[in-house]
Amino acid sequence: MEIRIKGLTRNYYSEGKQIKALDNVDLTIPANKIFTLLGPSGCGKTTLLRCIVGLETPDGGEIYIGDDLVWSSEKNIFVPPENRGLGMVFQTYAIWPHMNVFDNVAYPLQTNKTPKDEIRKQVAKALNFVQLDGFENRPATKLSGGQQQRVALARALVAEPKVILFDEPLSNLDAKLREETRKELRSFLTELKITAIYVTHDRIEALALSDLIAVMRAGKIIEIGDPKKIYFNSDDKFVADFIGRANLIKGKVESLEGEHAVFASEIGSIRALNSQGIPVGEDAMLCVRPEFIKLAPEQSAAGQNIFNGQMESLIFIGEAYEGEIRIGETLLTTTIEPTEDIVEGDHISISFDPDHCFLLSA
């Protein structure tokens, strides 16, 4: 089920000042995809989700779910949440502690006065799908965090919604359980072939779960793309920096070489992807991720994409070292294999892969 949003606005007022939570948002969410709204706190992602569900009233614009217009300020249309055909998984799961698993999952059907035989059938189907067969009579208070998350998912699915929405559902889990549940959730949603809208501020979650990511800032959608496009070749400086650790280097486009450009920077000459087509002589910003800064053979001659510097700091993070390399006045973050024999203060040579550096408008 496709969702279309046209010119959506939502304003708040604080101490007499207007705050634009949503600033004329236009968005199409394709059917049967996992679509993530990603951004920092206060960017408008949860407000947008709540407007789609009908829990919040926009100030302007239109919302279509499939062919149905469910909100229009101009046409004075408001379809209440219960009639929009949506399922919702909240940040806190909203599992009722006085109910067992069966009653928690059955609740949406019971409120719609669905026949009891149909309720039993649908609940069994939903619990089977989330691998909680046999848990029907288990008290909600006896469930682990991961099991509660699956109960919340089963409850959202039991009425067979057209679209399912998630508001940071993994944020209350510990790191290991969050990783395991993320994999399960991706598997469930892919198998369902359902439109899913997922809100998070966690870039790892967004990259791991999504078919498409929309990055938001200050009530606007800055960029939309698949995870690899957003991570490896973003079109926007804010997005490139937000989606992952990034070294951003100032400079100017010196010459063009097909899809690449030669970039004159504060650390030297760098060959990089120029998918934005920034012209010669234009100021630009180069982005290179820490994992794509590699150690070059010892005492390599400096040249295009090869630089000599000094290891200023080195922190062991388990699977790798996180290092800071100083080249003149520039400090670069890099990832170094734990097997490398390097200590702080060492003089080293590094190289940039030209296919993993990309230019952004300054």
Stockholm file with secondary structure:
# STOCKHOLM 1.0

chainA/1-362         MEIRIKGLTRNYYSEGKQIKALDNVDLTIPANKIFTLLGPSGCGKTTLLRCIVGLETPDGGEIYIGDDLVWSSEKNIFVPPENRGLGMVFQTYAIWPHMNVFDNVAYPLQTNKTPKDEIRKQVAKALNFVQLDGFENRPATKLSGGQQQRVALARALVAEPKVILFDEPLSNLDAKLREETRKELRSFLTELKITAIYVTHDRIEALALSDLIAVMRAGKIIEIGDPKKIYFNSDDKFVADFIGRANLIKGKVESLEGEHAVFASEIGSIRALNSQGIPVGEDAMLCVRPEFIKLAPEQSAAGQNIFNGQMESLIFIGEAYEGEIRIGETLLTTTIEPTEDIVEGDHISISFDPDHCFLLSA
#=GR chainA/1-362 SS CCEEEEEEEEEEEETTEEEEEEEEEEEEECTTCEEEEECSTTSSHHHHHHHHHTSSCCSEEEEEETTEEEEETTTTEECCGGGTTEEEECTTTTCCTTSBHHHHHHHHHHHTTCCHHHHHHHHHHHHHHTTCTTCTTSBGGGCCHHHHHHHHHHHHHTTCCSEEEEESTTTTSCHHHHHHHHHHHHHHHHHHTCEEEEEESCHHHHHHHCSEEEEEETTEEEEEECHHHHHHSCSCHHHHHHSSCCEEEEEEEEEEETTEEEEEETTEEEEEECTTCCCTTCEEEEEECGGGEEECSTTCCCBTTEEEEEEEEEEECSSSEEEEEEETTEEEEEEECTTSCCCTTCEEEEEECGGGEEEEEC
#=GC SS_cons         CCEEEEEEEEEEEETTEEEEEEEEEEEEECTTCEEEEECSTTSSHHHHHHHHHTSSCCSEEEEEETTEEEEETTTTEECCGGGTTEEEECTTTTCCTTSBHHHHHHHHHHHTTCCHHHHHHHHHHHHHHTTCTTCTTSBGGGCCHHHHHHHHHHHHHTTCCSEEEEESTTTTSCHHHHHHHHHHHHHHHHHHTCEEEEEESCHHHHHHHCSEEEEEETTEEEEEECHHHHHHSCSCHHHHHHSSCCEEEEEEEEEEETTEEEEEETTEEEEEECTTCCCTTCEEEEEECGGGEEECSTTCCCBTTEEEEEEEEEEECSSSEEEEEEETTEEEEEEECTTSCCCTTCEEEEEECGGGEEEEEC
//
